[in-house]
């Protein structure tokens, strides 16, 4: 083999497999555009295109020929991309349908894509488990199939991008044939590689670590999967054990990514976030602050690199007990898989499969949707996940504890105005204890109540909702607060839901959905004598921003400067119960604002106080 082989050299009597521990296809449009520009710029001599690292895995006897099969340790992104382009070129040559074009197309397919016989076929490149069938059926084949994970999207995009490129070059059949033939030569004979062959797993491991850490946009979740597959290959005592665990990891990751996708969370940071949540509920109690090179490494710093924590955890096990390490890998993957279903249900409760085996699923969907409206904090999500994992067969207890978590979130972070990381270590520790079955349901309930009372006791709720320094129109909890008031009132009076679903309501601008009953501006160019006569400047400033002066609406621009009698006429026919209630007031002065503020405070006490609070 040449020191700097061409693609033609690489594929001679060789077939390739991308190991399952490798990342899925990750090239974006700009990477492929660079490749096309490189191909167009080649001037009759070799063009260096990158490194390929291979490990021979077996020899394959295919009828009268013998092929060496290689695991692609590095270079899989470029090889996959080039083969997608070559396959499309072969298809275009087939369409030209001349003797020469069909002959060249068949040669390309047999050399680089797939060797066919009457009974079976041999793929020249076999992708990892997650992408293998999609690549064969959709990218190389012509079957239409759902794109279930990010790498499917990228493979599909690659095929479309290259097809558009080839379409842009079409002229006459003769010109197009010459263009395609020239492009084949550039790809197969003028692109050159640096080739390295490795012989043992230790060397593969070193390269694997370098690849994972060299700055590619690889999510921590992908890194963890790669690490677990790599370990499985090293520690499995038999081939069947290796195949079994490898298959379980691959199938589980497919499920995990599908569940994340159903929540709309498929970016690298989303995958990292999910991985972190699962690690916290599993292993938080094992984390300790330590010093490294004289520098204190806190727990939150450690949690920023879950891949490193997982790597260290299994490195110790691998050295001490390979059999235990094997079973621990399976348990950890099982936990990630299970947590992904819980994560999906909590963040996407109306996806059609959420809580499907629980009798109280409608109640669970409702309380989960409330967390979605609150832009749930990570620390509370660990609490919800651990509670769901623990009580997944006890629907009534699950509802009770999730409802108390909603009280916790809104009262602490919205009514109390505490920062999102408040009580974080306490919540993480509690979540870990719940997950490991260390507390009864009543103890969990009491623990949540105790944490909450430590930051915002029941007695502080009224003060938080009547603070004269706060403009409640700009309070981050105002829409949720008023919508919950609307939801409860509709439930009590008509046993129906609000006229507007939250999903419709949340897309409205605040200025179109929250109304000042006493207008914000009643003097100056937009003077309103009706209001100016009832509220002097000082009294107006005091009352206009109070929570008692705010209501939900869908007609704010129409209402904003009207007198109260005119507003009442619109309120009484409103689709909102909250506006119809205001229409029952005879006037709107400071007295009525006081009354309504107290009514909303009473509602807050009934809605966001945990049972038996002192």
N, C-alpha and C positions, 0 to 999 in steps of 0.2 A: 504493500500500500504506500502511496506517495506520502511525503511529509505534509504536503499541502494538497489534499485530494479535492477533486471536483465532486459535484453531486453525483455524476455518473459513476465515478470511482467508488463513492460511499455505498451506492446501492447495488453494485455488482456482487451477485451471489450473497446478498445480505437482506435481512428483514429486521425491522426495528419495533421495539415496544417501549412505550412511555410508562414507567413504573407508577403504581398507584400512590406512592408517597410524593410524587411530583405534583406541583400545582396544576390546575386546569389551564386551558388556553386563555391567555391574558393580553395578547397584543391588541392595541387599539388602532383606529383608522390612521393616526399619524405614523405609527410604526410601519404599517403596510404601505403607506404613501412613500416613506423613505426607501423601502425596498424597491418599489416601482421606479423611483427616480434613479436609484443606483443601477438598475437594469438598463434603463435608457441611456445612462451616461457611459456604459462600458464601451471602450474603443478598441476592441479586437485583442485585448490581452486580459489575463486573469484579474478578477476583482475580489479582494479579500472580504469575506462576509461574516466571519465570526468563528467561534470555537465550538467544536462538538466533542463531548466526552462520552465514551461508550464502555460498557462492561459486557463481555460475551456471556450469555446465559445458557445457550444450548445450540445443538446442531439439528436442523430439520431436514429430513429426507423427503423430497417432494418429487415423486415419480423418479425420473432419471437424474435429478439434480439434487445437490446438497447445499443448503443455505445456512449461514451462521446467523443466529438470532442475537441481537444486542439490546440491552437496556440502555436507553438514552438518559445518561446522568445529567447532562447539560446540553443545551442547544435545541430542546424540543419545540420551543416557540417558533423558531425560524424554520425548522424542518416541516412542522405542521403547516405553516403559512405557505411555504413553497409548494407543498403537495396540493393544497387547495387550488392554487393558481394553475399548476400543471394539469390537474384534473379538468378544470374549466377550459383550458386550451385544447385538451383532447376532445372535449365535447363540441367545441366550436369547429375543430377540424372534421369531425364526423358530420356535422351539418353541411359543410362545404361539399362533401359527398363525391369527391373524385377518388380515383384509385390511389394516388399518392397521399392525399389527405387522410383517408381512412387507414392506410398502412401506417403512417406516422402516428396517428391517434392510438391505434392498437398497440404500437410499440411503447408509447408513453405509458399507457395503462399497465402493460405487463411489466415494465421496468420499475415504475415508481408507485403504482397505485394498487393493483391487484392482479394476481395470476389466476386465471380461470381454467378449470377443467370441466369435464362433463358431469363430475360428481361433487366436486367441492372447489373452494377457492382459498387462496393464501394472500392475506393482506400484507403489503410491504411495510405499512406503518400501522401499529395498533395503539390507540390512545389509552389513557387511564380509564378505570372502571366507570367513572362518572360521565365520561364523554364518548366512550367507545361506540356504543350503538348509535348515538346521535350523529357522530361523525360518519359512520358507515352508511346509515339510512338516509340522512337528510343532506349532509354536505357532499359526500361522494355519490350517494344515491339521489333519488328524486322524491322520496316519501315526505309528506307534510306531517310534522310532529310538533307537539307543544315544546316550547323552550322553557325548561324548568329551572335552570340555574344560570348564573352570570356567564359562565364559560360557553354555554349553548348560545347565548345572545351574541357573544363575540365571534364564535365560529360562523354563525349566520350572517353577521355583519361583514366578516371577511369574504364570504362567498359573494354577497351582494356587491361589495366594493370592487372586487376583481371583475365581476361580470359587467359592471358599469364601465370599468376601465377598458375591457375588451370591446364592448359595444361602441365606445367612442372611437375606436380604431377601424371600424368596419368601412370598407370602400367597395370596390369590386371584389368578387370572389378570388381573383388572381392576386390582387394586391394584399388582400386580407390573409391569404394563404402564406404569402412570402413574409408578411409581418409576423404571423404566428410561428412559422418555422424559424425565423431569426430569433424570436423571443425564447424559443425552446433551447436553441444553442447557447444563448446568453445564460439561461438558468442552469442548464445541465453541464455545460463545458467551460464556462467562463467565471462562474461563481466558485471561489475556492475557500476551503475551510482549514483551520488548524485542528488536527485530530489528536485526541489523547485516548489511549486505551488503559483502563484500570483493571486490576486483577482481583483485589480482595475487598471485603466489605469495609474494612477500616479506612481504606483510601476513599471509597465511595462516601463514607461518613464525613470525612474531612471536607470533601467537595460539596456535599449536601449542606453542611453548616455554612460554608462560604456563600453558597447560592442564597440561602435563606437570609443572610445578613448583609448582602451587598447593596441594599438600597432599593430593590425592586418594590413596587407597591403591592406587597403581599400581606394579606390580613393575618392577624394573630390566629384566627380560627384555622386558616389554611396551613399556617406553620405548625400548629398543634397536630392537625391531621397528618401532615407529612412526617412529623416526629414519631407519632404513634405507629404509622405504617413502617417506618424505618426500623423502629424498635421491634415490631412484630417479626420482621424479617430476621433480626439478629437473635431473638430469644426463644423463638418457637422450637420445641424439642422434636417435632415431626413436621413433615410437609403438610399433612392433613390439618394439623393444628394451625399452621401458618395460613393456609388457604381459608380455614374457617374464620379466624379472627380478621384477616384482611377483608374478607367478604362482608363481615359484620360492620367493620369500620366504614367501608365504602357505602354500603346501603344506609347506614345510619347518617352519614354526612349528607347523602342525597336528601334524606328526610329532613334533616336539620335545615339545610339551605332552602328547601321548599317551604318549610314552616316560616322561616324568616321572610321569605319572599311574599308570603300571604299577608304579612303585617306591613308590607311596603318598606321593610328594612333589609336592604341588600347591599349597602355600601360597605367598604372596609371598616369604617368606624362603627357601623351597626353590628357587624359580625364580632368586632372586638368587644363591644359593649355586652353582647349576649354572653360571650365567653367569660367575661369578668363577673357577670351576675352569677353564672353557674359556679364559678370557682369560689366565690364568696360563700354561697350557701353550703358548699361541700367542705371547704378547707379553711375558712376564716380563722378558726380557733388555733390552727397550727402556725399562723403567721406571728412573728415577733420582730420588734425593732432590733436592728443590729448595726455594728459599725464596720465600715469598709474603707481602708486607707485613711482612718481617722475621721471619716465622715459618717454621720448618723443616717441610716437608711430606714425611713419610716414605712409603716404598712401601706399607706396610700401610694408611696413611690413604688413599692414592690408590686402593687396591684396594677400599675401602668404597663407591666410587661408580663402578662399571664403565660405567654409562651415560655419565657425563662423559668417561671415558677413550675410549670408542668415538666419542663425538661429536667430541672433539678430534682423534682419529686421522683420521677421515674429513673433517673440516673442512679440514685441511691438504691432503689429496688432492684435494678438490673444487676448491680454489683453484689447484692446480698442474697437474692433469691429470685432466679429467673422465672420459676413457676408462679410465685406470688405476683411478680411483675406482670406476667401474662394475664392473670385473672384480674389484677387491678386495672389494667388497660381496658379490659372488657367492661368492668364495672363503671369506670369513668365515662366511657363512650355511651354506655346505657343511660347514665345520668344526663349527659348532654342531650341525648335523643329525647328522653322523657321531658326534660326542661323545655325543649324547643316546642313541644305541644302545648305546654302550660303558657309559655311566652306568647305563642300564637293566639290562644284563647283569650288571654287577658288584653292583648293589644289589638286584636281584630275579632271582637266577640260576635260580630254578625257575618262571619265568613262562611257560614253554612255548616261547618263541622264542629264549631266550638261547643264544648261542654255536652257533646252529643249523648253521652252515656249517663248523664246525671239528671235526676228527676226535676231539680229546681233550675233547669238551664235558663229559663227566661229571667229569673231573678239574678242569676249569675251574669247573664249578658247585660242586664241593666247596670249592675254595680261596676262591671268592667268598663262599660261605655262611659261611666262617670269618671273613671281614672283617665280615660282618653281625653276627656274634656279638660282635665286639670293639668295636662302636660306633665304626667307623672314623673317624679324624681327617681333616680337610680336606686337610692337607698330603700325607698318604699317598694320598689319593684322586687328587690330581693326578698322583702317580707312577704309580698303576695305570692311569689314563686314558691317559697318554702312552705307557706300555708297550703297552697294548692297541691304541692307534692305530698304533703302529709295527710291532707283530708280529702283526697280525690275520690274516695268512696263514701264520704259522709257529706252529702250535699247541704244539709241543714247547717252543720257546723261550718262548712266552707262559706256559705252565705253570711252567717253571723260574723265571722272573723274578717271577711273582706269588707263588710259594711263598716266595721270598726276601723279598718285601715283607711277607708274613705273619710271618715270623721277626722282621723289623725292628720291626713294630708291637708284637708281644707282648713282645719282649725290652726294647725301649726304654721304652715307655709303661706296661707292666704289671709285668714283672719288675723293671726298673730304676726304675720309679716317676717317670720324667721327665714334666714338664708337656706338655700337648698341642701347644704351639707350639715345642717343642724341635726344633732343626735345621730350622726352617721355611724360612728363606731358602736353605739348602743344598738342601733337597728341591725347592723351587720352581725353583731354577736347574737342577738335574739334570733335572727333568720337562720343562722348556723345551728343554734340549739333546737329550733323547731324542726329543721330538716333532719336532724339526727335523733328525733323522737325523744328529746330530753324533757319536754314540758307537756302538761295536759292542756286541753283547749281552754279551760278556765284560767290556768296560769298564763297562757299566751295573752288572753283577753286582759288580764290584770296587768301584765307587763306593758302592753301597749298603752293602757290607761295611765299607768304610773309615769311613763316617759312623757306623755302628753301633758299631764298635770304639772310636771316639773318645769315646763316651758310656758304654757299658757293655761293656767287653771280656769275652771269654769267661771269664776268671779271676774275674770279679765275680759270675757267676750264682749260685754256691753261697752267697756272702755275702748276696746279695739274698733268697734263699729260707730263710735260717736266722737272720735278724736277730731277736735276743731282744726287741727293742722293738716288733716288729710282731705283732699278733694276726691270724694268717692267715685266720681265719674271716671277718674284716671286710676282707680284702684284695680289691680290686676284680677281680682276675684269678682268684680261687679256683675259681669254677664253670667257667670256660673251661679252666683248667689241668687240673682233675680230669676234665672231660668229654673233653678231648683224650687224656688217659691212658686213659680207658675206650675211646675210639674205636680207638686204636692197639692196645690189648690184644685187643679183639674181632676186629680185622682179623688180628692175628697168630695167634690161637688158633682162631677159627672161620670166618674170612673173611666175617664178617657185620657189620652195623652194630649199634650199641648198641640195647638193647631199647626205649629211649625216644629219640625224635627230639628234636633240640635245640628245635624249635618248641614241643613239649609241655613239655619240661624247663624252658625259660626262663620259662614262665608260672607255675611253682611258686614259692612264697615261699622265700627262702633257708633259713629255719628248718625248712622241710619237705623240703628237698632236699640240705642239707649237714649231716652228722652229726659231732659230737664223739664219738670212740670212748671215750676217757676223758671222762666227763661234765663239763660246766662247773661244776656245783654238786654237791659230795659231802659237805658238812658243813652244820650248821645244821638248820633244820626238815626239810630233805629229805636228811638224812644217809644215806649209803650205806656201811655198814660194810665191804663188800667193797673198795670203792675207797679209802676213808679209811685202811684198813690197809695199802695198797700205796703211797699217795702222801701224805706229810706236806704241810702247807699250802704250804711253800716249793717243794717238788718239783711239787706240783699246779699252782701258778701258772706255773712254768717250762714245763711240758710240755703243758698243756691247749690252748694257742693255737698250737702248732707245726703246720706243714703235714703232718708225719707222723702227726698225730692226727686228721686229717680224711678223710672219705670221702663220696662221693655216696650218696644214699639216697632212697627215696620213703616211708620209714616213720619219720621222725625222732620224732614225738610218742610213738610206740609204744616206741621204743628208748631214749630219752634217759637214763633212770635205771637201766637194767638192768645187771646184772653182766656181765663179759665172756663167761663161759660161756653165759649166756642169749642175749647178742647173737650169739654164734657160731652158735647154732642157727638164727637168722633169717638171718644173713649167708650161710650155706652154701646156702640155697635162694633167694637173691636173684636178681632179674633183672639186677642189675648185676654185671659181671665184677669190678669193683674191690672190691665187698663179699665176693664169693666168695673172692678172694685173701686177704682179712683173716681169713676163717674158718680158714685153714690155720695161723695162729699158735696156739701152745699156750697162750700167756698174753699179757697186755697190760700191760707195765711200761715203765719208761723205756728199757730195753734194746730192746724191740720198737719203740718209737717212734723210737729212733735208727736202727734198721735200716730201717724204712719210710721215714723221712725221706731216708736216703741213696738208697734205691731211687727215690724221686721226683726227687731231684736228678739221679741218673744219667739218668732219663727226660728231664729238662729239657735236659741236655747233648746227648742224642741227637736231641731234637726241635727245639730252638731255637738250634742252632749252625750257622753257615754253613760249607759245605765249605772245608777248608784254612785255617781260622782258626788262628792261632798260639796 
